Amino acid sequence: MNILFGQLSFVGPRPVVEDELCKYGARKDLFLSVKPGLTGYWQVNRTPDTTYEQRVEMELFYVENRSFLMDIRLIFKTFAVVLKG
């Protein structure tokens, strides 16, 4: 429903709670410049030992490099990750 109401996109950084925004430091506004997504770069590329700092870098990498082609790749990779479990 949130996608239909325009509050969430299919692909984008995961939403964070207010207390986590400080972890984005000076790049907080960059992070907030895009809508959060149902899936994203961090979700499909993380490993069990990914730190929160690495998550921040992955999310910001997506924001700085996002494109239609990257979104398509992430959607397909999401399906693969879900099917693998």
C-alpha positions, 0 to 999 in steps of 0.5 A: 500500500505504501508504494501505491500511496507514493511513500515507498518505492520498489527499490531504495535504501531501507527506512531507518528510525530517527535515532539511526540517522546520526550514523549517516553523519554529514551525508544524512541529507543525501540519504534522505534525498530518496524515498525508502524502498521495499528492497535495496542494495544493502538487502541483497548484498549484505552478509551475516557479518555486515556491520552497521557502518558497512550498511550505511556505506552500501545505502549511500553507494546506492543513493549516489549511483542509482539508475534504472538499470541498477534498480532492475538488477536489484529487483532480479537479485532480490528474487534470487535471494528470496528463493535461496532463503 
